[in-house]
């Protein structure tokens, strides 16, 4: 795996994050340094390298300011296995909840899928060639003996010219809609079963599913009717699976989790023990269960042991009622880097609407363009949306940038509904007056705005 951190400096990583996330400079700098430190550690000789552990990060800030998005974009930038979990899903042993070790097992599943796709991509060309030959064998069958079997055509036999003509037609797409019968392998019927196992029994549940799959005949081959275009994809996937080495994929996935994995733990403030609070019997227990993973431990999976010593943990929480100091001391020590994310101002709301590559304005323009409706957002319209978002966040619950999603949907609701019935080429201008008109009832009726926004 090529390491993007090898060629990207912290400044360049921050610049890349700026393309998608507005503001929050301190948090971006912290994750950029953490990512670069991974590459730095791998340049050090093994005796010292093993002693250098990641400096885990605790992000503190209200909802909707970009905590999760920063972690997700960082993982995508690093091409690293990433998983987001809510701390409240896990409870102390003896209470209802999932085993915290399932975090690492789920992370490994993500890594396996990622590595398998990469290996398939490497053999894609060869798999396409083999799939084409199999498809030609189906399209030009040759009886053997008096039976109904098929045999592959010898490239020197008299049928070669016919085969090459069929190959040309196949590549041109003329045959894409023709129906053919292809042998496919069924997935295990028990693979989708949800088994309720005791805490720590996820591996047992996986083994039971595999056993049930065998008893129910999972994995058997059967014939299925499909178009040539679909058959080509199915056969290419089958051939790619034959060409890749599953054992190597497992080894590489474990290595990638151990050295590149990123775990984002949200709602960290909700597992803090607070004086005078009732119903929090398992809060401290969750922290103590999470602690071995963050400190570095071995987790048993069906694919082998996974060490968590060098996985980067990023925790986040609003910490309105609790404080980071309410975490148990051991947990505080395992998150030495703490960054505060600022509440969003009106100017930042305005920038969020237009600056990111996947900004809301660009999304809605693209969505309505599919109906032939051209939407133009004026500067004063964007400013009015930003100002309204700030007012509603101050008046009601502060949900950060998520407020913009509800506002934008409300403003363009009628346009979206009528778009298929409008003449193609219709132009809609979203200016300040348009925004105020669409949000007039919400701005006046506080009860209505509470339910809608």
C-alpha positions as CSV (number, residue, x, y, z in Angstrom):
1,X,0.0,0.0,0.0
2,X,1.4,3.4,-0.9
3,X,1.4,5.7,2.0
4,X,-0.2,9.1,1.3
5,X,1.4,10.6,4.4
6,X,4.8,10.0,2.8
7,X,4.2,12.6,0.2
8,X,1.8,14.9,2.1
9,X,3.0,17.3,4.7
10,X,0.7,18.4,7.6
11,X,0.2,21.7,5.8
12,X,-1.0,19.8,2.7
13,X,-3.2,17.6,4.7
14,X,-4.9,20.6,6.2
15,X,-5.3,22.1,2.8
16,X,-7.0,19.0,1.6
17,X,-9.4,19.0,4.5
18,X,-10.2,22.6,3.8
19,X,-11.7,21.5,0.5
20,X,-14.6,19.9,2.4
21,X,-14.7,21.4,5.8
22,X,-15.0,25.1,6.7
23,X,-13.0,26.4,9.7
24,X,-11.9,24.4,12.7
25,X,-8.2,25.0,12.1
26,X,-7.0,23.6,15.4
27,X,-8.7,20.3,14.9
28,X,-7.4,20.0,11.4
29,X,-3.8,20.7,12.5
30,X,-4.1,18.1,15.3
31,X,-5.3,15.3,13.0
32,X,-2.8,16.3,10.2
33,X,0.1,15.9,12.7
34,X,-1.3,12.6,14.0
35,X,-1.5,11.3,10.4
36,X,2.0,12.4,9.5
37,X,3.4,10.9,12.8
38,X,2.3,7.5,11.5
39,X,4.7,7.8,8.6
40,X,7.4,9.2,10.8
41,X,7.1,6.2,13.2
42,X,7.6,3.8,10.3
43,X,10.9,5.4,9.4
44,X,12.4,4.6,12.8
45,X,14.2,1.3,13.6
46,X,12.0,-1.4,15.1
47,X,13.2,-1.4,18.8
48,X,12.2,2.3,19.2
49,X,9.4,2.2,16.7
50,X,7.3,-0.3,18.7
51,X,7.5,2.1,21.7
52,X,6.0,5.0,19.9
53,X,2.2,5.0,20.3
54,X,-0.3,7.3,18.6
55,X,-1.3,10.5,20.4
56,X,-5.0,10.0,20.6
57,X,-7.3,13.0,20.2
58,X,-10.3,14.3,22.1
59,X,-12.4,16.7,20.1
60,X,-14.6,19.0,22.3
61,X,-17.4,20.9,20.6
62,X,-21.2,21.2,20.0
63,X,-23.0,19.0,17.5
64,X,-22.8,19.9,13.8
65,X,-19.5,21.7,13.8
66,X,-17.5,19.0,11.9
67,X,-16.0,16.6,14.4
68,X,-17.2,13.4,12.6
69,X,-16.5,14.8,9.2
70,X,-12.9,15.7,10.0
71,X,-12.3,12.1,11.2
72,X,-14.1,10.6,8.2
73,X,-12.3,12.8,5.6
74,X,-8.9,12.0,7.3
75,X,-9.5,8.3,7.0
76,X,-10.5,8.6,3.3
77,X,-7.4,10.8,2.7
78,X,-5.1,8.2,4.3
79,X,-7.0,5.3,2.7
80,X,-7.2,3.8,6.1
81,X,-9.8,1.5,7.7
82,X,-12.3,3.7,9.6
83,X,-15.2,3.0,11.9
84,X,-17.5,5.4,13.8
85,X,-19.2,4.2,17.0
86,X,-21.3,5.7,19.7
87,X,-19.9,5.2,23.2
88,X,-23.5,4.7,24.4
89,X,-23.9,1.5,22.4
90,X,-21.6,-0.2,24.8
91,X,-22.3,-1.0,28.5
92,X,-20.4,-2.5,31.4
93,X,-20.2,-6.3,31.5
94,X,-23.3,-7.6,33.1
95,X,-25.6,-5.0,31.5
96,X,-27.3,-5.0,28.1
97,X,-25.0,-3.9,25.4
98,X,-22.3,-4.9,22.9
99,X,-18.8,-6.1,23.7
100,X,-16.4,-3.2,23.1
101,X,-14.0,-5.7,21.2
102,X,-16.6,-5.8,18.5
103,X,-15.3,-2.4,17.5
104,X,-12.1,-4.0,16.3
105,X,-13.8,-6.9,14.7
106,X,-16.0,-4.4,12.7
107,X,-13.0,-2.4,11.8
108,X,-11.3,-5.6,10.5
109,X,-14.3,-6.3,8.4
110,X,-14.0,-2.9,6.8
111,X,-10.3,-3.5,6.1
112,X,-11.0,-6.9,4.5
113,X,-13.6,-5.4,2.2
114,X,-11.2,-2.5,1.3
115,X,-8.2,-4.8,0.7
116,X,-10.3,-7.3,-1.3
117,X,-11.5,-4.6,-3.6
118,X,-7.9,-3.4,-4.2
119,X,-6.8,-6.9,-5.0
120,X,-9.7,-7.3,-7.4
121,X,-8.8,-4.1,-9.1
122,X,-5.2,-5.3,-9.7
123,X,-6.4,-8.5,-11.5
124,X,-9.4,-6.7,-13.1
125,X,-7.9,-6.8,-16.6
126,X,-7.0,-10.5,-16.5
127,X,-10.4,-11.3,-15.0
128,X,-12.2,-9.4,-17.8
129,X,-10.3,-11.4,-20.4
130,X,-11.2,-14.7,-18.7
131,X,-14.8,-13.6,-18.3
132,X,-15.0,-12.8,-22.0
133,X,-13.8,-16.2,-22.9
134,X,-16.3,-17.9,-20.6
135,X,-19.1,-15.7,-22.1
136,X,-18.1,-16.6,-25.6
137,X,-18.2,-20.3,-24.6
138,X,-21.8,-19.7,-23.5
139,X,-22.8,-17.7,-26.6
140,X,-21.2,-20.3,-29.0
141,X,-21.9,-23.7,-27.4
142,X,-20.5,-26.8,-29.0
143,X,-22.1,-30.2,-28.1
144,X,-19.8,-33.0,-26.9
145,X,-20.7,-36.6,-27.7
146,X,-24.6,-36.4,-27.7
147,X,-24.8,-34.8,-24.3
148,X,-25.5,-31.3,-23.4
149,X,-22.1,-30.3,-22.1
150,X,-20.0,-27.4,-23.4
151,X,-16.3,-27.4,-24.3
152,X,-14.0,-24.5,-24.9
153,X,-13.2,-23.7,-28.5
154,X,-9.6,-24.5,-29.6
155,X,-8.1,-21.3,-31.1
156,X,-7.0,-23.3,-34.1
157,X,-10.3,-25.0,-34.9
158,X,-12.6,-24.0,-37.8
159,X,-14.9,-22.1,-35.4
160,X,-12.2,-19.5,-34.6
161,X,-13.5,-17.0,-37.2
162,X,-17.0,-17.3,-35.9
163,X,-15.7,-16.8,-32.4
164,X,-13.8,-13.7,-33.3
165,X,-16.8,-12.2,-35.0
166,X,-18.9,-12.8,-31.9
167,X,-16.1,-11.3,-29.8
168,X,-16.3,-8.1,-31.9
169,X,-20.0,-7.9,-31.4
170,X,-19.7,-8.6,-27.7
171,X,-17.1,-5.8,-27.3
172,X,-19.3,-3.3,-29.3
173,X,-22.2,-3.8,-26.9
174,X,-24.6,-5.1,-29.5
175,X,-25.2,-8.2,-27.4
176,X,-25.7,-6.5,-24.1
177,X,-29.4,-7.1,-23.9
178,X,-29.3,-10.8,-25.0
179,X,-30.3,-13.2,-22.2
180,X,-27.9,-16.0,-21.2
181,X,-27.8,-18.6,-18.5
182,X,-24.8,-18.3,-16.1
183,X,-23.8,-20.4,-13.2
184,X,-23.7,-18.4,-10.0
185,X,-22.9,-19.3,-6.4
186,X,-25.5,-18.6,-3.8
187,X,-24.6,-16.7,-0.7
188,X,-25.1,-18.4,2.6
189,X,-28.8,-18.1,3.6
190,X,-27.8,-17.7,7.2
191,X,-25.4,-14.8,6.5
192,X,-28.1,-12.2,7.1
193,X,-29.4,-13.8,10.3
194,X,-29.1,-11.6,13.4
195,X,-28.3,-13.8,16.3
196,X,-28.6,-12.5,19.9
197,X,-25.6,-13.8,21.7
198,X,-24.2,-12.9,25.2
199,X,-21.8,-10.0,25.5
200,X,-18.5,-11.2,24.0
201,X,-20.2,-13.8,21.9
202,X,-20.0,-12.1,18.5
203,X,-17.4,-14.6,17.3
204,X,-19.7,-17.5,18.4
205,X,-22.5,-15.9,16.5
206,X,-20.3,-15.8,13.3
207,X,-19.5,-19.4,13.7
208,X,-23.1,-20.4,14.2
209,X,-24.0,-18.5,11.0
210,X,-21.3,-20.3,9.0
211,X,-22.6,-23.7,10.4
212,X,-26.2,-22.8,9.5
213,X,-25.1,-21.8,6.1
214,X,-23.6,-25.2,5.5
215,X,-26.7,-27.0,6.8
216,X,-29.0,-24.9,4.6
217,X,-26.9,-25.5,1.5
218,X,-25.3,-22.1,1.3
219,X,-22.6,-21.6,-1.2
220,X,-24.1,-24.0,-3.8
221,X,-24.0,-23.2,-7.5
222,X,-27.1,-22.7,-9.5
223,X,-28.0,-21.4,-12.9
224,X,-29.5,-17.9,-13.3
225,X,-30.9,-16.1,-16.3
226,X,-29.5,-12.6,-16.9
227,X,-28.5,-10.2,-19.7
228,X,-25.0,-10.4,-21.3
229,X,-24.0,-7.1,-19.7
230,X,-24.9,-8.5,-16.2
231,X,-23.3,-11.8,-17.0
232,X,-20.1,-10.2,-17.9
233,X,-19.8,-8.4,-14.5
234,X,-20.8,-11.6,-12.7
235,X,-18.2,-13.7,-14.5
236,X,-15.5,-11.1,-14.1
237,X,-16.2,-11.1,-10.4
238,X,-16.0,-14.9,-10.2
239,X,-12.7,-14.9,-12.2
240,X,-11.2,-12.1,-10.0
241,X,-12.0,-14.1,-6.9
242,X,-10.2,-17.1,-8.3
243,X,-7.1,-15.0,-9.0
244,X,-6.8,-13.3,-5.6
245,X,-5.2,-14.9,-2.6
246,X,-7.6,-14.9,0.4
247,X,-4.9,-15.7,2.9
248,X,-2.8,-12.8,1.7
249,X,-5.8,-10.5,1.9
250,X,-6.4,-11.5,5.5
251,X,-2.8,-10.8,6.5
252,X,-2.8,-7.5,4.7
253,X,-6.1,-6.4,6.3
254,X,-4.8,-7.2,9.8
255,X,-1.6,-5.3,9.1
256,X,-3.6,-2.3,7.9
257,X,-5.9,-2.3,10.9
258,X,-3.0,-2.5,13.3
259,X,-0.9,0.2,11.6
260,X,-3.4,2.4,9.8
261,X,-6.8,1.9,11.5
262,X,-8.8,4.9,12.8
263,X,-11.6,4.5,15.4
264,X,-13.9,7.5,16.0
265,X,-15.8,7.2,19.3
266,X,-18.6,9.7,19.5
267,X,-20.7,10.8,22.5
268,X,-17.8,10.4,24.8
269,X,-19.3,12.9,27.2
270,X,-22.4,10.7,27.7
271,X,-20.3,7.9,29.5
272,X,-18.9,10.3,32.0
273,X,-19.9,9.8,35.6
274,X,-21.3,13.0,37.0
275,X,-22.1,13.8,40.6
276,X,-25.8,13.9,41.4
277,X,-26.8,12.0,38.2
278,X,-28.9,8.9,38.4
279,X,-29.2,6.0,36.0
280,X,-25.5,6.1,35.1
281,X,-24.5,2.8,36.8
282,X,-22.6,1.6,33.7
283,X,-21.0,4.8,32.6
284,X,-17.7,4.3,34.3
285,X,-17.8,0.6,33.3
286,X,-17.9,1.5,29.6
287,X,-14.8,3.6,30.1
288,X,-13.0,0.8,31.8
289,X,-14.0,-1.7,29.1
290,X,-12.8,0.7,26.4
291,X,-9.5,1.4,28.2
292,X,-7.7,-1.8,27.2
293,X,-8.4,-1.2,23.6
294,X,-7.1,2.4,23.7
295,X,-4.1,1.4,25.8
296,X,-3.2,-1.5,23.5
297,X,-4.5,-5.0,23.7
298,X,-5.0,-8.1,21.6
299,X,-8.4,-8.9,20.2
300,X,-9.3,-12.3,19.0
301,X,-11.1,-12.4,15.6
302,X,-12.0,-15.3,13.3
303,X,-9.1,-14.2,11.1
304,X,-6.5,-14.0,13.8
305,X,-5.2,-11.8,16.7
306,X,-5.4,-8.0,16.1
307,X,-3.2,-5.7,18.2
308,X,-4.6,-2.2,19.0
309,X,-1.4,-0.6,20.2
310,X,-1.0,1.6,17.1
311,X,-4.6,2.2,16.1
312,X,-5.5,5.9,16.2
313,X,-8.5,6.7,18.5
314,X,-10.3,9.9,18.1
315,X,-13.0,10.6,20.7
316,X,-15.6,13.4,20.5
317,X,-18.3,14.9,22.6
318,X,-20.2,18.2,23.2
319,X,-19.3,18.1,27.0
320,X,-22.1,20.6,27.8
321,X,-23.0,19.0,31.1
322,X,-19.9,16.9,31.7
323,X,-16.2,17.9,31.4
324,X,-13.2,16.0,30.1
325,X,-12.0,15.9,33.7
326,X,-15.1,13.7,34.5
327,X,-13.5,10.9,32.5
328,X,-11.6,8.4,34.6
329,X,-8.0,9.4,35.0
330,X,-6.7,6.5,33.0
331,X,-8.9,7.4,30.1
332,X,-7.9,11.1,30.3
333,X,-4.2,10.0,30.0
334,X,-4.9,8.1,26.9
335,X,-6.3,11.1,25.1
336,X,-3.4,13.6,25.6
337,X,-4.4,15.8,22.6
338,X,-7.5,17.9,23.2
339,X,-8.9,20.3,20.7
340,X,-11.9,22.6,21.0
341,X,-14.1,23.1,18.0
342,X,-15.7,26.5,17.8
343,X,-19.4,27.1,17.4
344,X,-20.2,28.2,13.8
345,X,-20.8,31.9,13.1
346,X,-23.0,33.5,10.5
347,X,-20.0,34.0,8.2
348,X,-19.0,30.3,8.5
349,X,-22.5,29.2,7.7
350,X,-22.4,31.3,4.6
351,X,-19.1,29.7,3.6
352,X,-20.4,26.2,4.3
353,X,-23.2,26.8,1.8
354,X,-20.9,27.7,-1.1
355,X,-17.2,26.8,-0.5
356,X,-16.8,23.0,0.0
357,X,-16.6,20.9,-3.2
358,X,-19.8,19.2,-2.2
359,X,-21.6,22.2,-0.7
360,X,-25.4,22.2,-0.3
361,X,-25.9,24.8,-3.1
362,X,-24.0,22.6,-5.5
363,X,-25.9,19.5,-4.4
364,X,-29.3,21.1,-4.9
365,X,-28.3,22.7,-8.2
366,X,-27.2,19.2,-9.5
367,X,-30.4,17.5,-8.2
368,X,-32.8,19.9,-9.8
369,X,-30.7,20.1,-13.0
370,X,-31.7,16.5,-13.7
371,X,-35.3,17.8,-14.1
372,X,-34.2,20.6,-16.4
373,X,-34.6,23.3,-13.7
374,X,-31.8,25.7,-13.2
375,X,-31.4,27.1,-9.7
376,X,-29.3,30.2,-9.0
377,X,-28.4,31.2,-5.4
378,X,-27.7,34.9,-5.1
379,X,-25.3,36.3,-2.5
380,X,-28.1,37.9,-0.5
381,X,-30.1,34.7,-0.6
382,X,-27.2,32.8,0.9
383,X,-26.6,35.5,3.5
384,X,-30.3,35.2,4.5
385,X,-30.1,31.5,4.9
386,X,-26.9,31.8,7.0
387,X,-28.6,34.5,9.2
388,X,-31.7,32.4,9.6
389,X,-29.7,29.3,10.6
390,X,-27.9,31.3,13.3
391,X,-31.2,32.8,14.7
392,X,-32.9,29.4,14.9
393,X,-29.8,27.8,16.5
394,X,-29.8,30.5,19.2
395,X,-33.6,30.3,19.7
396,X,-33.8,26.5,19.8
397,X,-31.4,23.6,20.1
398,X,-28.0,24.4,18.5
399,X,-27.5,21.7,16.0
400,X,-24.7,23.5,14.0
401,X,-24.5,23.1,10.3
402,X,-27.2,20.5,10.3
403,X,-29.6,23.4,10.5
404,X,-28.7,24.3,7.0
405,X,-30.0,21.0,5.7
406,X,-33.5,21.5,7.2
407,X,-33.6,25.1,6.0
408,X,-32.5,24.4,2.5
409,X,-35.0,21.5,2.2
410,X,-37.8,23.8,3.4
411,X,-36.8,26.7,1.0
412,X,-36.8,24.4,-2.0
413,X,-39.6,22.1,-1.1
414,X,-42.1,23.5,-3.5
415,X,-39.6,23.8,-6.3
416,X,-38.6,20.2,-5.8
417,X,-42.2,19.1,-5.8
418,X,-43.1,21.0,-9.0
419,X,-39.8,20.4,-10.9
420,X,-41.1,17.4,-13.1
421,X,-44.1,19.5,-14.2
422,X,-42.1,22.7,-15.1
423,X,-40.9,23.4,-18.6
424,X,-37.3,22.3,-19.1
425,X,-34.9,25.3,-18.9
426,X,-37.0,26.9,-16.1
427,X,-34.8,29.2,-14.0
428,X,-35.4,29.7,-10.3
429,X,-33.6,32.5,-8.4
430,X,-33.1,32.0,-4.7
431,X,-32.6,35.5,-3.3
432,X,-33.3,37.0,0.1
433,X,-36.9,37.6,-0.7
434,X,-37.4,34.1,-1.9
435,X,-35.9,32.7,1.4
436,X,-37.9,35.0,3.6
437,X,-41.2,34.1,1.8
438,X,-40.6,30.3,2.1
439,X,-39.6,30.6,5.8
440,X,-42.1,33.2,6.9
441,X,-44.3,30.8,8.8
442,X,-41.4,29.1,10.5
443,X,-39.8,32.4,11.6
444,X,-43.1,33.6,13.1
445,X,-44.5,30.4,14.7
446,X,-42.0,29.2,17.3
447,X,-43.9,26.0,17.9
448,X,-43.9,25.1,14.2
449,X,-40.2,25.9,13.9
450,X,-39.5,23.6,16.9
451,X,-41.1,20.7,15.1
452,X,-39.8,21.4,11.6
453,X,-36.4,22.7,12.3
